Amino acid sequence: MTPEEVLAALRDAADPARRQGMARVGIRVEDALGVPVPAIRRIARRAGHDQALAEALWASGVHEARMTAALVAEPARFAFVRMQAWARDLDSWDVCDMVADTFAATAHVDRAIARWARARHGFTKRCAFSIIARLAVHADRPDADFLGWLPVIAAASDDDRNEVRKGVNWALRQIGKRDPALHAAAIATAEEILATGTRSGRWIARDALRELRDPATVGRLGR
């Protein structure tokens, strides 16, 4: 599909009335069409993987076109400079988290986490922690990698921007649900964050501890 064909398909699938509901859950809708995510995924499957198409869709600035771009992009063809450009453009949590899936599969993922976890731009910073959360769920990586990211999580826990604190919390919870050793380490990190006394840190830690200490979580991990 060409960029024009993808955009036409997105407009055909759009329901502008959905934009109000999107705004209620914190999605930026100024450039949104109101396309449901399942429809975006269907259009992306029709388009296939095509990095040039992904770049053109991203450049359009259309909210759902950028989500489609994340799905059709080819992780192996991403240069870090292009990842940086996309990360700077992020302005909504749903696009951020979908892009995180793509970036998690690139060769530059560790460099991205290390740099973006200290970013000034809120959604760029969130992207680092969304990537960690995705890796914790899906990646075949050693525990040492996740243990190394726990101090990064703790360091960002004082950022009270909503997009950041929710990303930090998500990363902490997903690491803690990965295996028994990481469960114990994540709980210890949450307790350390709680002890710092920052407003965002208290929310991050308490929410994480609630899930990590839930009997269902503990039972699934065999602890």
N, C-alpha and C positions, 0 to 999 in steps of 0.2 A: 504494500500500500504506500501511496505517497503521503506526505504530510497533509496535503489538502484533503485527501480521501479520509484520513484518520480524523481530522478536525470535523469534516462533514458527518462522519459516523457518530462522533461525540455529540454534535449538535442535534442529530436525529434522536439520540438516546436521552437527551436532556429533559429534565422536568424542572423548570425554573422555580416552582413552588418548593422544591427541596432545599433551596438556598437558605430559607429561614431556619429550618431544622439544623442545617450545617452550622450556621452562625451560633445557634444555641449551644453547640458542643465545642465552641472555640475555634472553628475552622474559618479562615479568612475567605470571604466570598466575593470580594470586589471583582475578581477575575474568574469567578466560577460559573459554570453553566448549569450545574445541578444534575450531574450524571451519577447514578448509583455505582458503587465500586464493582459489583458483579458485571455490569455492562462495560466498565472500563477494562476489566480483565478479559472479557470476550473479545473486545476490539483489539486488545494487545495480542491475543493469541492469533487472530486473523492476520495481524501485521507481521508477526514473527520477530526474530531478533535482528536488529539492524541499527548499528551505532549511528550512522548518518541520519537515519530517521529520528532516532532518539534526540540527537542534537537539535534538529529542526523543530521538533515538538517542544523541547525545553525552551528554545528561543522564542516561541510563540507567546509565552507568558500566561497562557490559559491554564487555569488550575488543573483541570482534568487531563489536559494534554501533557502536563509535567508528570502527572501520575502515570500516564501511559508511557512516557519517555523512560521512566524508571523500570518499567516492565519489559520494554523492548530493547533496552540498552544491552551491550555486550561487555560484561565486566572485564574480560581479558583485554579489551581495547581501550580501557580508560587510562589515560595519562593522569598523573596526580594533579597537574595544573588544571585539567578539566574538572576533576572532582572538587578542587578548591573553588572553582567558579560556580559550580552548581550549589555547593554548600553555602556560599555567600548569598545566593539567591533565595534560599529557603525562607518562607514566611508563614508556614502553616504546619501544624504537627502531623497531619495526615500525609502530606507530601514528604515531609521529613522522614517519617517512619518507613514509607515505601522506598524511598531512595536509600535508606540505611540497609535494606535487604540487598540492594544492588552493590553498594559499596562494600558490604561485608564479604562479597565474593571476589573482590579485586586483589591484586598483588600488593596494593598500597594500604591495606586495611590497618595495620599496626601504626603506620606513620600517621594516618588520618586520625585515629583515636588519640594518639599522643599530642597532636597539634590542636585538634578541635576541642578537646576537653578543657583547654584554657582559653578558648575563643571569647571575644567580647560579644559577638553577635549571638543572641540567645538561641536561635534555631540551629546555627552551626554547632554550638556547644551541645545542644540536645542530640544532634546527629551522632556525636561520639558515643553517647550513652545508649542511644537506640541501637547502634551497631553492636556494642557490648552485649546488650540484651538478646539480640538476634543470634550472636555467636554462642551465647550461653545455652540457647535452646537447640541450635542446629549443628554447630561446628564440632568437628573431631579435633579438639585441641586439648593439650595437657592442662591439668589443674593449675600448674604454675603460672600459666598465662592469666587466668582469672584471679588468682591470688595477687598477681602484680597489678591488676586493675582495681582492686579494692581500695588501696590508698588514693587512687585517682578519684574514685567515687567519693571517698571521705572528704577530699580536698574541695570538691565542687558542692558539697552539701550545704554550704552557707549561701548559695545563690538562690534568692527567693523568687526569681522569675518563674512563672507557672510552667512554661515549656521546659525549663531546665530542671526544676526540682522533680517534675514527674518523670523525666527521662532518667535522672539519677536514681530515683526510687525504683523504676522498672529494671534498670541494670542490676541493682543490688538484689532485688527479689529473684530475678532469673538466675543469677549466679548461685544464690542460696538454695535453689531448687534443683540444682544440677546433680549433686551427689552428697553423701554424708559429710565428707571432709569440707567441701565448700559451704555446706549448710552451716556447720559450726563456725567457719571463718566469717561468713556473711553476718551471722548473729553477733559475733564479736565486733565486727565493724559497725553494725547498727547501734550497738550499745555505746561504742566510742563516739559516734555521731550524736547520739542522744545526750551524751555528757557535755558536749560543746555548748549546748543551750541555745543555739541559734534557732530562730523561728522556723526557717525552712528545714533545718536539720532535725528538729523535733518531729515535724510532720513526716519527713522521709523515714526516719528511724521507727517511729511508732507504727506507721502503716506497714513497713517491711516486717517488723517483728510480729505484728498481728498475723500476717500470712505465714511467715516462716515457723512460728510456734503453733500454728493450727494443727490439731491432731491429724487431719487428713494429709497435710504436707509431711509431717514427721513420719506417719505410717507408710506413706509411699516411698520414703527414703530408707525405711527399715531401721530407723533410729529409736 
